[in-house]
Amino acid sequence: MPDVWINGSFKSEHEASLSLRDTGLLHAAGVFTTTRADDGKAFRLADHLRRLRASCEALFVPLQYRDEQLASAVNELLERNGLRDARLRITVTRGHATHDPLHGLRLEPNVFITAAELEPYPAEYYTRGLTVMLLDEQKLNPYDVQAGHKTLNYFSRLSALRAANTRGAGEALWFNVHNYLQSGSISNVFMVKDGVLITPPTAVEMRDPQVAEATAYPRSAVLPGVTRDAVIGLARGAGIEVRLASIDVNQLLDADELLLTNSIMRVMPACRIERKAIGNDRPGEITQKLAALLAESA
């Protein structure tokens, strides 16, 4: 049984436990981040911790451990479990809530880290590209306080991903309540048109007046993905024009290339939207270039 790190201590996974009254369990009150380790090194861990802490602050989820403590715990957990290539997850819940007569609401938050053997996506996904489906039944609400954060309230995304799988697709693409593209269930989305890399902006990016002007809606539900941010930086460094702008379904279907990003898949070509081939139905030149640049930088 592998070890986990929970609230400052290492324990066997079967010994670690949370209260049945934990608000993460009862109300999905918590956040998490997932990354990978390659050859014993966690991918952009500092960036993941920065985003995790920002979400904790925005959603009133106490995080009592410093980034240095969490990074040290990640490294030791990999060693204890004998893992070089791993899937890592850091979860923070608001914990057990009680009412103190003197101080009001009192929270006893929980933080735990798990590590498991990395199961990479099949190589053929990268050579042939994924098929993705467009999600019609659900929409992302950018006015929700949880919008743009990776919270424990993940059932809707997993149900959409399951629906995609039953239809032979590997990802479901989400639109917002204004019917503009936002993300996949577990990924950020980019398209390429005429050599320009285009992706929907995050809430922070929309503070830029030029980005806001290029966006057809007032609020964003886009997760500020760590791999997304890395790809944008690498693209700009390679002289590829990057545009942060709204994308509607017609633009999406007319894309020359489509690619997905997250820390586990890295850069994943998406070559078909249901039965509609994108580009020439195989990974495009810019997609392959970005995948290679990210692999080199990892």
C-alpha positions, 0 to 999 in steps of 0.5 A: 500500500503506497504512502500519502502525505496528510496534514504534515505526516506520512501515512500508509494510504489505508491508514489516512482518513478524514472526518465524515463531517469534512466539508470537502466531502459534504459540500465539495468545499475544496480545491486541488491540482494535478501534475506529473513527475518525470524522472523524479521531478514534478512538472512546474510544481511552483506554478501549480502551488501558486495557482492552488494558493490563489484558488484557496484565497479566492474561495476561503479555503485555508492553506496552512502550509508554505509552498516550501513545505508542500514541495518538500512533501512531494519530493519525499513522497516520490522517494517513499513510494519508489516513483520516478514517473508519477501522477501527483495530486494535492488536495485542500479541503475546508475541513471540519467546520464548527461554531466557536461561541467566541470566534464564530466559524472555526475550520480545521482544514485538511491537506493531502498529497497522493502519488501513483505510477504515471499511466501515460496516454497511448502513443497513437493518440499523439500520432493520430490525434483525439476525437472530441465532442461538443457538449450541448447539455451543460454550459459553464457559468462564468458568474459562479464563484467557482468559475476558473478554479479547480474545485472538488465539484467535478462531477459535471466534468466527469459526466461529460467526459464519460459521455464523450467516451461512450461516443468514441471521443476522448474529450468533451468541449465546454462552452459558456452560457454565452455559447463561446468555447471555454475548455475541455472537461480536463483540459485547456483548448487552443486552435490554430488559424492561419498560423495564429495560436488562439485560446479563450482568455482567463479572468486575469487575462481579461483585465487587459483592455485589449483582451477584453475588447477581443472577447465577446463576453464579460466574464471568463470561466477558463481555468488558468492551466499551468501547461496552458501558460507554458505553451503560450510562453513557448509559442511566443518565444518561438515567434508564433503569434498568440491571440487571446480571444473568444471562439465560437463554434463556427470558428472552432469547426473552421480551425486549421489545427486544434490542440488540448493541454494539461499537465498529464497529457501535455500537448494533445492534438485533437484532429476530429470534432465528432465526425468533422476532420480538423485540418487534414485529420492529423496533427498539424505543424504548430501542434507538433512544434509546441509538443516538442518545445514543451517536452524539451522544457520539462 
